[in-house]
């Protein structure tokens, strides 16, 4: 038998190893078992489609639910660590309200500016292949990115933010979120960033998933399952980000002044959300400074996971806003 010798460079070997790792680790049914609480997972799966868009020389998967070329569109952008399928049920419930719904790929440890570009390319894809009636629902890191894209006059018509947004360089914002373990680790991160900006830092070192679970007994049981059996055991979650991505949260100024925001805006403020009362107070104060645009703020009695533990209620609130503003 003749042997075939294959010559590969180190980069190609590493790429193959990464693909194999993803193939071995990824459980295609994990999201069905851990992030769907109201609808039939098989029904959701049957309706999922997939597209590819380009940003920064890379290709990214955009999963979506299609209603039709003339239907309005919603783009969902998730928070730190999470991937598209975490929002499959929420997205499907929005789809049932008459929308094409697209869900961003996970952020993958990129800087805010890189993510703004990626989100801009995703909205361009939707506009070119469907229509320009686009609303964005975002939370956490996705909300920070979307807000900056809105300030850059991004190609969408309306926005809903949960557990976000922020002007990242504002002292008020940083004082609201940098406390506890974040305050203790920040000096070390700043030092490492100067000498090795691509050092990988565990997301859990500054974002305690369990501590964000709702303390309200009515919601706690569902969210314990979502987080302990879902997030923390999900093989497709990002576990770490490079320091360059993390520090961009504190160092990246907005592309334009807040006074130039011209997109209809809803704040969904989780009263027991990320950053606790200090961040809730920051969001209220930031909302009061929004310019004279169509805007509203609602406070939901829950945690950062509220949109996943109450997907039908969340979908109704979000879609009612987009019904009026798209």
N, C-alpha and C positions, 0 to 999 in steps of 0.2 A: 504494500500500500504506500502510495506517495504521500509524503507529508507536505502540507502547505504552510509556508512561513509568511506571517503577516507582520509588517513593520508599522508600528504606531508610535507617535511621539507621546511625551508625558501628558500633555493636555488632553489628547484623545483618550488615553487610558483613564484619566480622572473623570472625563465626561461619561465614559461607559460605566465606570464604577458607580457614579452618581445615578445614572439611569437604572442600573440593577438594584441599587439601594431603594430607589423609589418604587420599583416594581415589586420588590419583596415586602417592603414595609406597608405600602398603601393598601388599605382595606376598602374596596369600592363600596361596601355596604355599611361602613361605619356611620356615616351621616344618617342613614335611614334608621338605625337603631338608637341614635343618641340625640338627634336634633329635630325630630318630627314628633309632635305631641297631639296634633289635632286631625290632620289629613292622612290619607292612605299613602305610605311612602312609594308603593308601586305606581300609583296614579301620578305622583309628582315625577318620578323617574321617567315614565312614558312621555311626559311632556317637555322634558329638558332637551334643548338643542345646544349646539356648540359652534362657535365661530372663532376666528383668529384675527387679531389686529396687531399692528406693528407700532413699537415705540422705542426710540433710542437704539435702533438697529436690532431689536429683539422681537420675537413673536410671543404673544400672550393669548391664552385661551379666555374666551368670554362666553360663559354659559348663559342661556336665556330661555324664556318662555315667550312664544310668539302668538300674538293675537291677530296681527295683520299689518300691512304696510301703512295704512291710514290711521291706525290706533296710536294714541299717545304712548310715550316711552318713559320708563323709570330705570335709572341706573342706581344700583346699590353698591355702596363702598363700606366694607367692614373695618373693624378695628385691628389692633396689633395681634399678630400671630395667626388670626383666623383665615380660613380659605372660603371659596365661593359656596360650597355645599352646606356650610353652617347656616346660610340664609335661604336654602332651597325652599323650605316651607313658607317662610314669610314672603319670598318672591312669588311663589305659586299663588298664594292668597291674594296678592296684589294683582297678579295676572287675571285671576277670576273676576276682578273688578273692572276688567276691560283694557288692560295695559299690556304692551310688550315690556317684559322685565328682564334686565341684564344685570349680572352680578360680576363685579370686578374680581380678578385673580388676587391671591394673597400678595401682600406688599413686599415681602421678601427682603427686608432689610435695606431698602433704598432711602435716600435722603428725601426730604420734603419736596425739593425742587424737581427731582427725578420723578417723584410720584405725581406731582402736578402735571408734568408733561405726559405721563402715562394716562392719567384721567382725561386730559384734553384729547388725546388720540382715541380713547374709547368713545368719547362723545362724538367725535368726528365720524367714527365708524358707524355709530347708530344713525347719525344725521344722513350720511351718504347712502346707507342701505335701507333705511326706514323713513324717517322724517325728522324735522328739527324741533318737534314738540317733546322736549326732554326735561324731566325733573330728576333730581338726585336726592336719594335718601342715604345718609351716611352717619356713622357713629365712631367715636374714639378717634384713632389715627386717621381713618378715612374722612372723618369730619374736619379735622385740621387741614387736610389736603384739599377737600372740596371748598372750604371757605377761602383758601388762598386762590384757588382757581376762579371762584366767584369774583374775588377782588381783581383778578386779572382779566375780567370780562370774558369768562369761559363760555363755551358754546352750549349753554343750557338755560332754561327759562325760569326755573323755580328750584328751591332747595328746602330740605328738611334735615335738621341736625339733631341727633340724640347723643348725650354725653359728650358734647362738643358744641361749638368750635372754640377757637381762641386766636388771639394775636400772640404768636409764640414768644416774641421778644419782650412782651409787656411784663413789668415787674409784678403787677397784680396777679397775672396768670402764674408766673413762676412761684410766687409766694403761696398760691393756693394749692399747687400740686407738689412742690418740693418740701416734703416733710416726712417724718418717720424714717423708714429705711432708705427712701430716696435722698433725704438730706444727708444721711450718713455715708452713702456711697458716691454722691456727686463729686466730692474733692478727688477721690480715687479715679473716677471716670475722666475728670478734666485732665489729670496728670497723664493717664494712659493715652488719652486722645492726642496729646502733643507729641508723643513719641511713637505711637502705634495706632493710628486712627481706624485700622481695619480689624483690631482686636475684637473678637466675638464676646458679647456680654449676654448672659442669660436674661431673657425677658422677665422671668420670675424674680430676678434680683431687684427690680424696680416696679413690677406690676404683680401684686399678690392676687391671683385669680380667686382664691377661696375667700379672701377678706372682702371681696366685692359682692358676694352672695347676699341676697336680700335677708334682712333680719326678721322681716314680717313672716310669721308662721304660715300664713296662707300661701305664700310664694316660695318659701324656703325649700320645701321638699322637692319641688320641680327643679329649682335652680341648683340644688346640691347634685342632682342627677346630671343635669346639663354640664356642670363644671367638673365634678369629681370623676364621673364615668365618661364624660365627653371630652372637654377641652384638655384635661390633664393626661388623658390616655390616647388622644388622637394622634396617630402616626404622621398625619399630614400637616399638623400645626407647625408653624415656625417656633423653634425653641430659643433661638438667640438672634440678635441683630449686631452688626458691626457698630463700633462706637461712632463712626461717621454718621450713621443713620440716627442714632439716639441723640447725639449732640445737636443735630440739625433741628430737633424739636425746640431747642432753647436759643439757637443762634440765627435762625432764618427770619428776616423781617418780611412783612407782607409786601406783595408786589405793588400795591397802591394803597393810599390812605383809606381808612374805613369810610370816610365821607363819600367815596366814589362807588360804594356798593350800590348796585341798581337791580339786583335780582330779588324777587319775592322770597321771603325767608320765614321759616318756622323753626323755633327752638322747642324741642321736646326735652324738658329737664327732668331727669330722674332724681327724685328727692333724696334717695340713698345711693347716689351714683359715685362715679370715679372722683376721688379727691374730697368726698364728704361735703359738709356744709360750706367749707371755704370755696370749693369750686362751684357749688350751686350759687353762692352769692356772687362769684365772679361772672357766671353766665347771666344772672339777672342784671348786673351792672353793665356788661357788654351789650346786652339786648337794649338797654336804655340809651345806649350811644349809637345804635344803628340809625342811619339817615332816614329821611322821610320816604320810605318805600312801603309796599304792602308787606306787612309783617304780623306775626302773632307768636305768642309763647304759651305753651301749656306745661303744667307740671304733672308728672305721672307718679303715682304712689308706688315706687319700686326702685330697682337697682339698675346697673348698666346692662343687665341681662333681660330687662323687662320686655324688649321687643321679641325675644325668643321664648320667654315663659308665657307671654300673652300675644302670640302672633296674630290672631284674628282681630283683636282689639287694636293692635298696632297698625295692621294693614288698613283697617277702616279709617283711623285718624289720618294716616299718611295720604291715603287715596282721596279722602274728602278735600284735603288741602290741594292736591294736584288736580282734582276735578275742577277746582275754582281758578287755578293759576296757570294751567297749561293751555 
